[in-house]
Amino acid sequence: MNQPINIFWFRRDLRLHDNVGFYEALQSNNKVLPIFIYDSEILEHLPQDDARVPFIYETLQNMRQLLQDAYGSGIAFYHGNPVSVYKQLLEDYTIETVYTNQDYEPYAIKRDSEINVFLKTHDVSFKTYKDQVIFEKDEIIKGNGTPYMVYTPYMKQWKTLFKTQSLRIYDTKPHVHNLIQQTNLPNLSLSELGFKPATQKIKAYKVTPSLIQNYEATRNFPAKDSTSHLGPHLRFGTVSIRDMVQKAVTEKNEVFWQELIWREFFMQILWHFPHTVNQSFKPQYDRILWRNNESEFKLWCEGKTGYPLVDAGMRQLNQTGFMHNRVRMLVGSFLCKHLLIDWRWGEAYFAEKLHDYEQASNVGNWQWVAGCGVDAAPYFRIFNPTTQIEKFDKHLEYIKTWVPDFQELTYPTPIVDHAFARERCLKTYKSALQ
């Protein structure tokens, strides 16, 4: 009979240090086999040159190499449907427990439920842990047991609860000797996964004391490279949320801290209301008669609307996989309100292009600009894409970087007149909401 082992399943937690589930697995009585599954259900929808897959791939290969060199172990890689992968694992090993960290997106919840049921039929325990957030699911709720649907009271309660707790860092290093002693674990190449090296690169994050201290003063100006670029790293767990919150607390910067809380606010909203992935939180907004003009959507995607700040944002996104947060609000508002194109079209485009795409935040923010989500901007709040330049890019530094042709005769005329679009939007929304 084979010696029983436990498995740790890496997912949105691609780091060895301060990883709750990994720490708990290493504390167990059995040797631990670390695995990662390249989920075909997810990968099949991505383009071959998607920058996120090589980023995940390189991160994991570096982790595998470190475990090989330092501990005579590694990470086993698989590609396919997770249930099918576990069928194979059960043929190869005697498994007692699978450890992993909690994932809160609707697909992940469904997948984990199926895995749990499957493992139970083989007498294998499935244990999940809170790792990618400080507070999860329904840890922060109103006195009546219902979830918060407005950010500010949620944030205040978050901070109140946080002050009653101490941040624990999970030091895995003393326990890594409990890994399975095997270096020839299954591996995969990027091409075997159906992908190729990307031309775009995911930037390293930058969370220095000076960036945090100056965050409030500089964060709204897209020409300044003063954002942390934390998004993809939080998304894939190459950094610990506990570490980032600790940095924010140390520098006593409330604004930076609150951006991290926004992330958790949207995650708990999606967990409570999974239907909002493709339905408006406020159902009456699904009555809006969107124009959904495909040629106008194409011009928006390409950054050819004739509004320089909108176009700069879209071209930055297409070329780099990143867009400044302030500009995201503007391009989102422009799509939904100036062009009357369904927010779901914009959400899907961002899902494809953004390196830091995270479903809860993306859906939450798109519904915010469309006016149909929790704590949303009122429908009559319509950003003027021209006056926004004066506020946030007065010297045209950002526009000149991404739209060098904006003063040339070849630059397109505005796709729609602002005043006309505003009145059309107000009339359309008002009619739907009556």
C-alpha positions in Angstrom: 0.0 0.0 0.0 1.3 3.5 -0.9 2.2 5.9 1.9 -0.7 8.4 2.2 0.1 12.0 1.2 -1.7 15.3 1.3 -2.0 17.7 -1.6 -1.7 21.5 -1.6 -3.4 23.0 -4.7 -2.0 26.4 -5.7 -4.5 28.7 -7.4 -4.8 32.4 -6.7 -1.9 32.3 -4.2 1.3 31.9 -6.3 3.8 32.3 -3.5 5.5 30.1 -0.9 5.6 32.6 1.9 2.6 33.7 4.0 0.3 31.4 2.3 -2.4 30.1 4.7 -3.5 26.9 3.0 0.1 26.0 2.1 1.1 26.6 5.8 -1.8 24.4 7.0 -0.9 21.6 4.6 2.7 21.6 5.8 1.5 21.3 9.4 -0.2 18.0 8.6 1.0 14.5 9.4 1.6 13.4 5.8 4.1 14.5 3.2 2.7 17.2 0.9 2.6 17.2 -2.9 2.1 20.8 -4.2 0.2 21.0 -7.5 -1.1 23.5 -10.0 -3.8 22.8 -12.5 -3.9 24.8 -15.7 -7.7 24.7 -15.9 -8.8 24.1 -19.5 -12.2 25.6 -18.7 -10.5 28.9 -18.1 -7.7 28.7 -20.7 -9.8 27.8 -23.7 -11.3 31.3 -23.7 -8.0 33.2 -23.8 -6.0 34.3 -26.8 -2.7 32.5 -27.4 -0.6 35.6 -26.6 -2.5 36.4 -23.3 0.1 38.0 -21.0 -1.4 36.6 -17.9 -0.7 32.9 -18.8 3.1 33.4 -19.3 3.2 35.4 -16.1 1.5 32.6 -14.1 3.7 30.1 -15.9 7.0 31.9 -15.2 6.0 32.5 -11.5 5.3 28.8 -11.0 8.4 27.6 -12.8 10.5 29.9 -10.5 8.7 28.5 -7.4 9.2 24.9 -8.7 12.9 25.6 -9.3 13.4 27.1 -5.8 11.7 24.0 -4.2 13.9 21.7 -6.2 17.1 23.4 -5.4 16.5 24.2 -1.8 14.3 21.3 -0.6 14.6 18.4 -3.1 10.9 18.8 -4.0 8.9 20.7 -6.6 5.4 21.4 -7.9 3.5 19.0 -10.1 1.7 20.7 -13.1 -1.4 19.4 -14.8 -3.6 20.6 -17.7 -7.3 19.8 -18.1 -10.5 19.7 -16.2 -9.8 19.7 -12.5 -12.1 16.7 -11.7 -10.3 14.7 -14.5 -6.9 15.7 -13.0 -8.0 14.5 -9.5 -9.1 11.2 -11.0 -5.5 10.8 -12.3 -4.0 11.9 -9.0 -6.1 9.3 -7.2 -4.7 6.6 -9.5 -1.1 7.7 -8.8 -1.2 8.5 -5.1 -3.0 7.5 -1.9 -4.5 10.9 -0.9 -5.8 11.7 2.5 -6.5 15.5 2.3 -6.5 18.2 -0.4 -5.7 21.7 1.0 -6.3 24.8 -0.9 -7.2 28.5 -0.4 -10.7 29.8 -0.8 -11.8 31.4 -4.1 -15.0 33.4 -4.2 -15.9 33.8 -7.9 -19.0 32.0 -9.2 -17.1 29.6 -11.4 -14.6 28.8 -8.6 -17.4 28.1 -6.2 -19.1 25.7 -8.6 -15.7 24.0 -9.4 -14.8 23.6 -5.8 -18.2 22.1 -5.0 -17.8 19.5 -7.7 -14.3 18.7 -6.5 -15.5 18.4 -2.9 -18.3 16.0 -3.9 -15.9 13.9 -6.1 -13.2 13.7 -3.4 -15.8 12.7 -0.7 -16.7 9.7 -2.8 -13.1 8.6 -2.5 -12.9 9.4 1.3 -10.6 12.3 0.6 -11.1 15.5 2.7 -11.2 18.9 1.0 -10.0 21.8 3.2 -10.1 25.5 2.2 -8.7 28.5 3.9 -9.1 32.3 3.8 -6.0 33.7 2.2 -6.6 36.3 -0.5 -8.7 38.7 1.7 -8.6 40.0 5.3 -12.4 39.5 5.6 -14.4 37.2 3.5 -18.0 36.2 2.6 -20.2 37.3 5.5 -17.6 38.3 8.1 -18.7 41.9 7.7 -22.5 42.3 7.7 -25.1 44.6 9.1 -26.6 44.1 12.5 -29.6 42.5 10.8 -27.5 39.9 9.1 -27.7 41.3 5.6 -24.6 42.3 3.5 -23.5 45.9 3.2 -24.4 47.4 -0.2 -22.8 50.8 0.3 -19.1 51.1 0.5 -18.6 53.7 3.3 -20.4 51.9 6.1 -18.8 48.6 5.0 -15.4 50.3 5.1 -16.0 51.7 8.6 -17.1 48.3 9.9 -14.1 46.7 8.2 -11.8 49.0 10.0 -13.6 48.6 13.3 -13.3 44.8 13.1 -9.7 45.0 11.8 -8.6 46.9 15.0 -9.8 44.0 17.1 -7.4 41.6 15.4 -3.8 41.2 14.8 -2.3 40.5 11.4 -0.7 37.1 11.4 2.1 36.2 8.9 2.2 32.5 8.1 5.9 31.5 8.0 6.1 28.4 5.9 9.9 28.1 5.9 10.3 26.1 9.1 7.9 23.5 7.8 8.9 23.1 4.1 10.8 19.9 5.1 7.3 18.2 5.1 7.1 18.4 1.3 7.3 15.2 -0.8 10.9 14.4 -1.6 10.6 14.1 -5.4 12.0 16.4 -8.0 10.9 14.7 -11.2 7.3 15.8 -10.8 5.1 16.4 -14.0 5.9 19.5 -15.8 4.5 21.3 -18.9 5.8 23.8 -21.5 4.0 26.9 -22.4 3.4 25.6 -25.9 1.9 22.4 -24.5 -0.7 24.6 -22.9 -1.5 26.2 -26.2 0.2 29.5 -25.5 3.2 31.5 -26.6 5.4 34.2 -25.0 3.5 37.5 -24.8 4.7 40.8 -26.2 3.1 42.5 -23.2 4.8 42.1 -19.8 3.1 42.3 -16.4 4.9 45.0 -14.4 6.4 44.4 -11.0 4.5 46.0 -8.2 5.7 49.0 -6.5 4.6 49.6 -2.9 7.2 51.9 -1.4 6.7 54.2 1.7 6.9 57.2 -0.6 4.3 55.9 -3.1 1.9 55.1 -0.2 2.5 58.5 1.4 2.0 60.4 -1.9 -0.9 58.2 -3.1 -3.7 60.6 -2.3 -2.0 63.5 -4.0 -1.0 61.8 -7.2 -3.3 58.9 -7.8 -5.8 60.8 -10.0 -3.3 62.0 -12.6 -2.7 59.4 -15.3 0.5 61.0 -16.6 2.2 60.3 -13.3 3.3 56.7 -12.9 2.2 56.8 -9.3 0.0 53.7 -9.1 1.3 50.6 -7.3 0.6 48.1 -10.2 -0.5 45.8 -7.4 -3.6 44.6 -9.3 -2.3 41.5 -11.1 -0.2 40.5 -8.1 -3.2 40.5 -5.8 -5.2 38.8 -8.5 -2.7 35.9 -8.8 -1.5 36.0 -5.2 2.2 36.7 -5.9 1.9 39.1 -3.0 0.2 38.6 0.4 -2.8 40.8 1.1 -1.7 40.8 4.8 1.7 42.1 3.8 0.1 44.9 1.7 -2.4 45.9 4.4 0.5 46.0 6.9 2.4 48.4 4.7 -0.6 50.7 4.4 -1.2 50.6 8.1 2.5 51.3 8.8 2.4 54.4 6.6 -0.9 55.5 8.1 -2.3 56.2 4.6 -6.1 55.8 4.7 -6.6 56.3 1.0 -4.3 53.5 -0.1 -5.7 51.3 2.6 -9.3 52.0 1.4 -8.4 51.0 -2.1 -7.6 47.5 -0.7 -10.9 47.6 1.2 -12.8 48.4 -2.0 -11.5 45.2 -3.5 -12.9 43.2 -0.6 -16.2 45.1 -0.7 -16.8 44.0 -4.3 -15.7 40.5 -3.6 -18.2 40.0 -0.9 -20.9 41.6 -3.1 -20.2 39.0 -5.8 -20.1 36.2 -3.3 -23.6 37.3 -1.9 -25.0 38.1 -5.4 -23.4 35.9 -8.0 -26.1 36.7 -10.5 -24.5 40.2 -10.9 -21.8 38.7 -13.1 -24.2 39.2 -16.0 -27.3 40.9 -14.5 -27.6 44.4 -13.1 -27.7 44.5 -9.3 -30.6 47.0 -9.7 -32.8 44.9 -12.0 -34.7 47.9 -13.4 -31.5 48.9 -15.2 -31.8 45.7 -17.3 -34.8 47.5 -18.9 -32.5 50.0 -20.6 -32.8 50.0 -24.3 -29.1 49.9 -25.2 -28.2 51.0 -28.7 -25.3 48.5 -28.9 -24.0 49.9 -32.1 -21.2 47.5 -33.2 -19.2 50.0 -35.3 -19.2 52.5 -32.5 -18.1 49.8 -30.0 -15.2 49.0 -32.4 -14.1 52.6 -32.5 -14.3 52.7 -28.7 -12.2 49.5 -28.4 -9.6 50.9 -30.8 -9.4 54.3 -29.2 -10.8 56.2 -32.1 -13.8 58.0 -30.6 -12.4 61.5 -31.3 -12.2 62.3 -27.5 -8.5 62.3 -26.7 -8.7 61.3 -23.0 -11.0 58.3 -23.8 -8.8 57.3 -26.7 -5.6 57.6 -24.7 -7.0 55.2 -22.1 -8.1 52.6 -24.7 -4.8 52.8 -26.5 -2.9 52.4 -23.3 -5.0 49.3 -22.5 -4.5 47.8 -25.9 -0.8 48.4 -26.0 0.1 47.6 -22.4 -2.7 45.6 -20.7 -3.0 48.4 -18.1 -5.2 51.5 -17.8 -5.1 54.2 -15.2 -8.0 53.9 -12.7 -9.2 57.4 -13.2 -9.4 56.9 -16.9 -11.2 53.6 -16.5 -14.1 55.5 -15.0 -14.2 57.9 -17.9 -14.0 55.3 -20.7 -16.6 53.2 -18.9 -19.0 56.1 -18.5 -18.4 57.1 -22.1 -19.3 53.6 -23.4 -22.5 53.3 -21.3 -23.8 56.8 -21.3 -22.4 58.6 -24.4 -22.8 55.6 -26.7 -25.5 53.7 -24.8 -23.7 50.4 -25.1 -24.4 47.7 -22.6 -21.9 47.7 -19.7 -21.5 43.9 -20.2 -19.8 44.6 -23.5 -17.2 46.8 -21.8 -16.8 44.4 -18.9 -16.0 41.5 -21.4 -13.5 43.7 -23.3 -11.7 44.6 -20.1 -11.7 40.9 -19.0 -9.8 40.1 -22.2 -7.3 42.9 -22.1 -6.6 43.9 -18.5 -3.7 42.2 -16.8 -5.2 42.9 -13.4 -8.7 41.7 -14.4 -10.4 40.5 -11.3 -14.1 39.6 -11.8 -15.6 41.1 -8.7 -13.9 44.5 -9.1 -14.4 44.6 -12.8 -18.1 43.8 -12.7 -18.6 46.1 -9.6 -16.9 49.0 -11.3 -18.6 48.6 -14.6 -22.0 48.5 -12.9 -20.9 51.6 -10.9 -20.3 53.6 -14.0 -23.5 52.4 -15.6 -25.4 53.3 -12.5 -26.9 49.8 -12.1 -24.7 48.4 -9.3 -24.3 48.7 -5.5 -23.2 52.2 -4.3 -23.4 53.3 -8.0 -23.0 56.7 -9.5 -26.4 58.1 -10.2 -27.5 57.7 -13.7 -27.5 61.4 -14.3 -23.8 61.6 -13.5 -22.3 61.8 -16.9 -18.6 62.6 -17.2 -17.7 65.3 -19.7 -14.7 63.8 -21.5 -13.4 67.2 -22.5 -13.5 69.0 -19.1 -11.9 65.9 -17.5 -8.8 66.8 -19.5 -8.6 70.1 -17.7 -9.0 68.3 -14.3 -6.6 65.4 -14.8 -4.3 66.0 -17.8 -4.1 69.8 -18.0 -0.7 69.7 -19.8 -1.8 66.9 -22.1 1.1 64.7 -21.0 -0.9 61.5 -20.9 -2.8 62.3 -24.1 0.4 63.1 -26.0 1.9 59.8 -24.8 -0.9 57.6 -26.1 -2.6 59.8 -28.8 0.3 61.6 -30.5 -2.0 62.2 -33.5 -4.7 64.1 -31.6 -3.8 67.5 -33.0 -3.4 66.2 -36.6 -5.9 66.4 -39.4 -6.1 62.6 -39.4 -7.4 62.4 -35.9 -11.1 61.5 -36.0 -13.9 64.0 -35.2 -15.9 63.2 -32.1 -18.0 60.1 -32.6 -20.9 61.9 -30.9 -21.6 65.4 -29.6 -21.4 65.5 -25.8 -24.5 67.6 -25.2 -26.5 65.5 -27.6 -25.3 62.3 -26.0 -26.0 63.5 -22.5 -29.6 64.4 -23.3 -30.1 61.0 -25.2 -28.7 59.2 -22.2 -30.9 60.9 -19.6 -34.0 60.3 -21.8 -33.2 56.6 -22.3 -32.4 55.9 -18.7 -35.4 57.9 -17.4 -37.7 56.0 -19.7 -36.3 52.6 -18.5 -36.5 53.5 -14.9 -40.0 54.9 -14.7 
